[in-house]
């Protein structure tokens, strides 16, 4: 559809004539309005205006459900942390007082976000192993840009339990308990959280002495890869499944980049039921 196409020109198109015959004139009007809404995002004036103000979003989308111009998650992002062999029973010689490392998982906050660039949707969870007590600080681990910390301490469990297993008295046991029970306002290692871990992601640790753990985002969608900070000899993190986005205008788009216009300024909605 051309940006300046009139209703009369729109109805002269063969596919729209067929739509009228099959579903009636109201279906044609609905498609015409949808196409008009879509084309407004390619208006250079609107794009420039939206880029100038990080909080400006076209008012046609001011209320949830008032427009078909939304993006939402299609595939859920999944990351896998794999322990180095030296960390796994019966070879856990690397579990010493010098261990201090973290895994930073990028996640998406549930809800609706109308801000240009979606800054309030992107969140980060730090999974930290520290040598001091979890009630103390996080040592050299940075919390810059972090929204939620889940931690386990080598001093808070018996030395015999330093193996990555899901049982109590282990690093993973403490992580598991924190992920399941930690509140949205818990203070962890001197850092006050703004989200409960279960709001943002889930973690599967597999069987006792498992060589890996799987971090699954709660909200589907495209997000940056997980990273590690310090303690590089303890293991590595890689993407298991890349999250993807879709554009809600009656079809699924498989190559949407929500960092680029016009999609970066379209509202993000975590749950398609908002569009009922």
N, C-alpha and C positions, 0 to 999 in steps of 0.2 A: 504493500500500500504506500502511495506517495504521501508526503507530509501534508500537502494541500488538497488532497482528493476530497471531492464533495460526495454527499450521499447519493446523488444521481449517478455520478461516475462509478461509485462503489457498486451500485446495483446493476450496472451494465456488464460487470465482470461475470463470465460464465459460471465460475464456482459459486458465486453469491446468488445467481439466479437459481442454480440447483439447490442451494441451501434453502431458499425461499420455498421452492416446490416441496422439498422434503420435510422442513420443520416450521415453515411459516415466517412471516415478516418480522415477528418479535425476535427470532433467533438471528436474523440478519442485522437488526438494530443492535443487538447485544455484541455481535462480532465487530460491527462498525465502531462502537464505542471502545471496545477493547483495543482495536487497532489504532484508534486515535490516541488512547492513553499510552500505548507502547511508543508511538512515534514522537511523543512530546519529549522523551528522553534523548532524542537525537537532535533536538533543537539546540543549536550552538549557544544561544543566549541563555537557555535554562541550564545547560551544562556548566557554563562559566559562572553563573550565579551560585549554583550549588557548590562549585569548587572553592568559591571565595569564603564561604561561611561553613565551618565544620558542623554547625548545628542546623543547617537549612535543608529541609526536605520538602519537596513539592506538596502543597497542601491537599492535593487530590488524594493523598495517602495519609491524611491526618488521623484517621480512625481505623482500627483493625477491622478488616472485612469490608471496607468501603471501596476497595479497588482490587483488581487482579494483578497489580504490579508489585509482586513480592518475590523474594528469593528465600529458599529454605534448604535444609540439608537433604541430600539424597542418600549418600553412603556414610557410615560411621567410621571415623578415624580410629585405627587400632595400632598401638605400638607394643613391641616386645623387648623387655630387658633380659639379657642373657648374662648370667654370672660367669666369671672366669673360672676355669677348673680349680684353681687354688682356693676358691671360696666355698667349694661344695664338699660336704662330708663324703669320705673321711679325710680329705686333703685340705681342710680349712685352716691351713697355716697362715694365710694372709689376714685372718681376723685378728688384728693386733690393736694396741692402743693408738696407733697412728692412722687408723681408718677414719676418713672423713670425706664423704662424697654425697652427691645428689643427682637426681633425675628430674628434669623440668619437662612436664607434659603440658602442651598447649591445648586448651579446651575451649568450649563454647558455653556461655551462660544461657540457660533456658529463658524463654520469654519473647518479647518483641522489641526490636531496636530500630528506631527511626533516624538515628544520627548518621550523618554522612560519614562514610568510612567505617562505620560500625565499631567505634572504639570501646563502647561499653559491653560489647558481646564477647570480645576476645579476652580470655583469662588464662592464668598459669597456675599449675599446681607443682610444688616442690616436694618430691619424695626424698627425705634426707636421712642419712645414717651419720651419727655424730659420736664422738668419743666421750663427751660430757653428758650429764643428765639431760633428758628432754625438757626438764623444768628450767634448765639454764639457757645458754645461748646456742647458736648454730655454728659457732666457730668461724671458719673462714668462708662459709657458704653465704653467698649473697642472696638477699631477699628483694632486690630491686625489681620492681615490676611483678612481684609474686602476689597472688590473691589468696592462696591457701597452702599451708605447710602440713605435711604428714611426716612424722619422724619416728625413728627408733634409735635407741642409744645402746652402745656396747657396755656401758656401765650400769644399765638398768636391768640387765639379765645375767644369769650365770654364764661363765666362760664356756661351759659345755654346750650352751645353746646358741653359739654364734653361727650355726649352719642355717642356710636359707630354707627353712621348712615352714609349713603352716601350723605347726604345733605351738602351744604356749611355751614361753621361755626361749624364744628365738627372735631374731631380727624380723623375719617375715611375720611371725606371730604378733609382734607389737604393731607392725604396719597394718596388718589385717584388722586388729582390734580398733586402731585409730580410724581407719577408713570407714568402718561400720558404725562407730559410736561417736566420733568427734563432732561437736556442734559447730554451727556456723560462726560463732563468736569465740571459739576456743583460743587460748593463748598457748602457742607451741614454740618452745625454744626462744622465748622473748618476743615472738611475732604473733600479732593478733589477727586471726583469720577473718575473712569477710564472707566465706562460703563453707558449708559442710562438704567434705570430700564426695559424699554420695550424690550431691547435687550436680557435680561436674564430671565424675568418671567412676568406673568400677575397675577392680583389679582381681585377676584370677592367678593364684599362685601355684596351681596344680598340686601335685602330691608332695609329701615330705621330701626334703633335699632335692627339690626340682631345680633344674638348671636355668629356669627362666620364669618370668612373670609377665602377664599380658595386661596392658592398660587400655581400656576401652572407653572412649568418650561417651558421656550420657547423651549429648545432643549431636545428631549427625551433622556433617558439614565439612567443608575444606578448612584446614588449619595447618599451621607450620609444624614441621617435624619435631618430635621430642629431642632433647639434648641432654648431655651430662655435664656436670661441673665438678672438677677435682676428682681425685681417686680413679684415674683412668685405668688402673690395673685391675679394678674390681669387676669389670664387665663392659658391655656395650649395649646401646639401644638402637633399634631399627624400626622402620615402618612395616607393619604387617599388612594393613589395608589403608589405602589413601582415602581420606574423606573427600566427598564431592558435594557441589551445590546444584540446585535446580531452580529454574525460573518459573514462577507460577503464572502462566498465561495460557493454560489449556494444553501445555505440552512440557516434556522434560528436555532440558538442555544439558548435554553431557560435558561441555567444555566451558562452563561458566567460570570466569575468574572474578570473584567478588571484590578484588582489589582494583579493578578497572571500571571506568565509566562505561555504560550507565549503571552497571550493577552495584558499584560501590556506594551509590547514593539511593538505591532502592531499599525499602524497609526489609530487614531480616526478621523472619518469624520462625521460631523453633518448632512450632507445632501447626501443621496444616489445618487442624480443626478450628483455628482462629478464623479461617476463611469461609466458614459455613454461612 
